[in-house]
Amino acid sequence: MLRRIGLRRTFLLAALVGTAACGDESPTLAGDPFFPGGAPPVTREVIIPAGSAFRPLGVFTGYSGPNDAPYSLVANRFGGELSANTLYRTARAFPAELRYTQDNVNRTDTLYRAVSGSLVVRVDSAASSQGPVTLQVFSLAQDWDARTASWELAVDSGGVRTPWATPGGTRGARLGQGVYTAQAAGDSVVLPLDSAGLAMLRDTLGFGLVLTAAETGVRLQINEADRPPLLRVGLRPGAPVRDTVITTDLPLGDQRNTFIFTPEPPQPAGLLAAGGIRSARSLFSLSFPDTVDACPAGGGACGRVALRDVSLNRVSLLLRRRDVGAAFAPQDTTILSVFSITEPELGRRAPLGEPVLEPDVRVVAVIRNLLTPQRAALFAPADTLVELDFTGFATASINGDTLPTTFALLGGPAVGISSVRRFETFGLAAFAPEPRLRIVYTLRARPELP
């Protein structure tokens, strides 16, 4: 739901009747004597179908995949269809040698053993099922390629296509499990592992582990960027002076990890789409009207005035969301950006220009470590309408600047700051292809000449 906050104004639904009717004026100050000629300026809002001013130019996808994402996913028939497993390499996380200090002596040991430990993952509770969700960790019994693995294929690279013996990752022994409940466990899940399981994960001839969900109808989104998963292990030197166990954390975030899922995201026909795991983007052209209504303060027939002769307070595009199914709908706050493009004929290869939306301070409130407002828009899962603020771009265009008229709508923030990448979500945003234009403007008061 789009929330409107601000001064009193008239709502003119011009497209419903072909021409906009005049309504009550909203002066910016109270009392006619304060204005030249006794005519207060009038602020109006017009919401009209964009019509021929907006033209979709195509929807393109396939710019990214799971191994590019700042998160991983575990799901089991979520929304009745989505299943996902997360794959981790583990052998390289273990150090080649254990270095420690005992009795004020620096020691090195290459024969150490992992005698206790656990897998710790951090869950994004806002984008996950509330639980309880039982996460299970299995050893992988087949080699795989993090860049090309899919639900059906372990390797799909360089003409080599090797299917999984079991789709979703061929499992070996179950190594452990842990239960996630948002209310009880916060955002972490700890999966205890025994020494035999840790030895298997340390084995350089092994293939790592696969993380799955036991219950059906659930999903967990795991943070990978700011708080990567880790093995918390107790390491015992091979020849200690006395019984010694050294506890340490072994991050898995720098390994070649990925997640695999089925089915592929929908490609809704006839709609605009943005974001999602495959980074969908929609190209479109947009122009702005030349004139708007000018109604006299005392009532009477409305005329028309050039848009360049009014004070533009806001010019935005209103997108109405469309359903993509529960399995692929955004689960948390989602960010959209719009870039200019100058070669739309290149389709999916059209290079992006500059971000064109007005900076939105609300984005700063949801992204940590961001110092300046983003040129972006955002919406919550329950919102049905998304507003893209083109005010600055529209003002420059109407005032005669030569600017592009074609754009790309993308999911995610407009700049590549690492701390904001976690807002690139698995969920796909889809919109009706017939947006509306919202124009809020003030008619400039003209003094009466003697």
N, C-alpha and C positions, 0 to 999 in steps of 0.2 A: 504494500500500500504506500503510495507516494504521499508524504506529509508536506503540507504547505504551511509556511510560517511567514508572516510579514504584515504589510499594511492592508487596509480594506481595499477591495478592488472588485471590478465587475467581470463576470465570466461570460464571454461571448463565444457561442458555439457556431462560428461562421459557416462551417461546412455543412451543417444540418439544413440550412435554409438557402444556401447559395451566396447570401450576403449577410454580414454581421449586423445585428440590431444594436441600437444604442441603449445603455442602461444607466444606472446611477454612477455619477462621477465620484472619484476618490481623491479629494484635494490632499496635497502634501502638508498643508498647514491649515489651521482653522481660522475662518473669518475673512471674507472677501476684501476688506480694506487693506490687508497686507500685500495684495497683489496689484501690479500695474493694471489700470483700467478696470479693477474690480473683477477680473476673470482669473480664478485660481487654475493652476495647471491640473490636468486630469490624468490619473494613472489607470491604465486598463490592462487586462489580461485577455488574450485571445488564444483559444486552443482549437486548431483546425486540422483536418487530415492533411498530411503532407502531399498526398496526391501525386501529380506529375513532377513535383519538386524533388521527390525521392525516387530513385530507381535502383533496385538491386542488380548487382553485376556478377554475382556468383558466390558460392560458398566453397571453401577449400580446406583441406585437413591433411593430417599426416606430417606435421612439422616437428613433432616430438613423440617420445615413447616413454615407457615406464622407467628405463634406466636414466632418463634425463630429469625425472621428477624429484622434487625435494621432500618426498614422502614415499611411503610404501603402503600397501593395502593388503588386508586379510579379510576375506568375505566368504560366506557359505550360503549360496542361494538367496542373497539379499535382494529384496524386492521381487522375489520369485525367480530371478534369473542370474544375478551377478555372483560369480565365484572368483576368488583371487587368492593366491598364495605368494608369500615373500621368500626369496632365495638369498642366502648369505654365503659368501666365501669366508672361511674361518682360519685356515692353516697359517696364512701369512700374518694374522693378528698376533700369533704367539712369537715372542722374541727368540732369536737364534740362541741366545745365551742369557742366563739370569745373573744380574749384577746386584749385589747387596753388600751391606756392611755388618759384620759381626765381630764383637770384641775389639772394636776400633780398627778392624782390618777389612779393606775392600776385597771382596771375593767375586769370582766369576765361575759360573757353573753351566755347562752345556748339557748336563745329564739330569736336569730337574724334571719333576713330574707335577702335573696338575692333579691335585688330590680332592679339590672341592670347587664348586663354582655355580654360577647361574647366568642365564641370558636375561638382560634387562632391556626392555623396550619402552619408549615413551609414547603414549597414545594421545592423539588430539581428541579430547573428549567432546568438543563441539561438533566434530565431523564423524562421530562414531556412535554405535549402538550403546545404550546405557548399561547393558549387561544384565545378568552375568554372562560373560563370554569366556569359554575355555580355550586358551591358546595352547596348541600342541606343537612341539618341535621334534622333527624327525631328521635323521641323517639322510643325505641324498645318495642314491645308489647309481647315479648316471652323471656323466660329465655334461656341462652346459655352457653356453656363451651368454654372458650378461647383456651384450649389445643386441642380440637377435632372438633370444629365447622367447617363446610364446606358450600358451596353454597346451598346444599340440606338439610343438617342436622344441627340442632341447638346443638345437643349433640350426640356424638358417642363414648361412654366410658363405659367400664366395662359391656359390653353386653347390654347397654341401647342405643338405636338408636331413637332419637326423631327428626322427620323432622320439618323443618320450615313450618308454615302455608303458608307462601309466600317465595319461594326460594330467597336467597340473603339477608335474614333477615326480619322478619315480622315487618312491620312498624306501628307505632302509629301516633301521631300528628306530623305535620311538625313544627319544632321549629324555623327555621330561614334559611337564605342562604347568600352566599357571592360570589363574582365574582373574579376569578383569571385571570390576564393577565400579562404575564412575563414582557413585556416592561413597564407596568404602575405600577404594584404592587410589583415589586421585587420578593421576594421568600416567602411572607406571604399572607395568606388569613384570613380575620376577618369576622366571621359570627355572627352578632348581635342576642342576645337572650333576650326575655322579661322576666318579673318576673315570669309569669306562667310557662314558659318553664324551667326556672332555678329551680323552686320549684319541677317540675317533675323530673329533673335530680338529685336533692338532695334527693329525696324520697328513703329510703333504701329498699322499696318494689319494686322499679322500676328496669328496666333491662338495663339502660344506653341509648346510642344513636347509630345511624347508619349514616355514612357519605356517600353520593352518588353524582354522577355527572349527571346533567340534560341533557347535549348535548350528542349526539352519536358520536362515532369516536374519543373520547378523553381519555386521562389517565393523572393522577397526581400521582407522587411518593412523599410521605410525609416523611420527616426526623423524626426519632423516637429516635435515639441514642444520638446525641449531642445536639439537640434542640427539646425536646419532646413537644407535643401539650399541651395546657393549657386552662383553663377557667379563663378569666380575669373578676372578679366580683366586684360589689359594694355591701357591706354587711352593713345592718342597724341594730344596737342593738335593742333588744326588748323593753328596757326601758332606752333610752338615757337621759342624762341630758338636752340636746338640740338636734336639728335635726343633726344627724351625719351619714355620709356614709363613710365607710372604703373600699378603693379599694385595692385588693390583687390578686395575681396570684396563681391559684391552678393547679399544674402540673398533667397531666394525665398519664405521662410516667411510673409511678410505679404501675399503675393498671394492671389488667389482660386483656390486649387488644389483638386484632388480626385483620386480614382482611381475607375475604373469596372471592373466585374467581371461575370462570368457563370459559373455560374448563380447564382440567389438561394440563400441559406442554407436548409437543410432545415428543415421544421417537423415533427419526429418526433411521430407521433400517440401519445397515451397516456402520454407522458413529461413530466417536469418539464424546463424549459429555462431557461438564464440566460446573459446576456451576448451576445457576438458583435457583429458589425457593426451589426445592427438592434436591439441592446439588449433582447433578450428578457427577460421576467420571468415568474415563476410565483407565483400567489397561492395560499395554503393556510391552513387553520385547524389549530391545534395545541393540545391540552390535555395535562395531565400526570396520571399515576395518583395515586390517593389514598393507596394503601398499598404497602408492599414487604415482603419476607420478613424475619422475625426468628427466627433459629435460636439455640438455647442454645449457650453455649461448649463445654459438655461433650458435645454431641451430643443426639439425640432429635428429636422432631417439631418442625417449623418452624411458627411462627405468623405473624401479620401485624401490622405496626405502621404507624401513620399516617406518611405521608411528612414531615409537619411535625414529627414527633417524632424524626427522625433528623438527623444532621449531613450535609448534602448537600455532597459534594466536587466533583461534576461531573454535570451533566445536559446531554446533547447529542443531536442528531439526526444519524444516520449515513445519508448518501446514497450509493447505489451508482451509479457512472457507467455510462453506456450509450454505445455507439458512434454517432458521427454521420458516419463516413467520414473518410478521411485528409485530404480537401480542406478540411474545415471543423472539424477537431479542433484544440483549442488547441495551439500549438507551444511555448509557454513557460509559466513559472509564471503561474497564473491566480488572481485574487482574487474572492471572492464576499462579498456583504453581505446582511443581512436587515433589513428595516424593518417596523415595525408599521404596520398600516392599520386604519382604523375604518369605512370605507365600501366593503367588498368588492363590494357590489352594483353599484358603478360600473364594475367590470371594468377595462378598460385605462386609464380615467380616474381610478381610485382614487388619491387623494393619499397620498403617503408620510408616515409619522409619524417616529418616532425609530429610530435603529439599535439593535438589541437584542442582538447577539452580545457575548460577553465580549471585551475587548481582547486581541489576540494579539501578543506581542512579536516573533514570527517574521516578521510582515509588515514590521516596521521593518527587518529584516535584508535585505529584498529591494527596499525602496523608499528611495532616497536622499533626504536632506533632510527626512525625517519624524521629528519630535521625540518624538511620543507613540505608543504602541501603537494600532493601528487596531481598531475593532469590525468585524472581518472574519475570513474564513477563506481559506485558500489551498491550492492543490494543484498538483503537478507533472504534466506530460503522462503519466507512467507510472503515476500513482496511480489506483487503482480505487475508492477509498473517500474521501469527504470528510466531515469532522466539523464540525458547526455547534454552537458552544458556547452553550447557553442558560442556563447555571448561575444567573447573577444574576437573570435574568428569571423563571426557574422558582421560585427561592427566594422572590422577592417575591410571585409569584402564589399559591404554596402557603401563604404566611403571611397571606393574606387581602387583599392589595392588589388593587384593581380595575384590571385591565390588559387591553389588547386581546388577543384570541385569534386574530386573523387577521393574516397576514404576507405580505410580498412578498420573494421571493428574486431578487436582481439580480446581474449581473456587475459587476466593478469595485470600487474602494474605496468606503468609506462617506462620505468627505468630499471636497469639491471642491478639494483642493490641486493646483495646476497641475503640480507635480513628480511626482504619482502618476498622472496621466492616461495616461501611456504604458503602464500596466498594464491599460488597457481594450483587450482583444485582439480580433482578427478572429474567432478560434475560438469556437465555440459549445459551452457545457457542457450536457450532457443527463444526466438521472438517472432511475432507476427510480421509479415513483410510489408505491412501498411502502417507505418508509424504516424504520429501526429506531431505537429509543430506547436510549441508553446512560445508566445511572444508577450512579454510584459514591457510596456512602454509608457512614457509620459509625454503628453502633448505639451509643447512649449507654449507658455502664455505670451501673447503679443499685446503690448499696450495699445490702447485706443489713441489715435492721433487727434489733436484738437482741430 
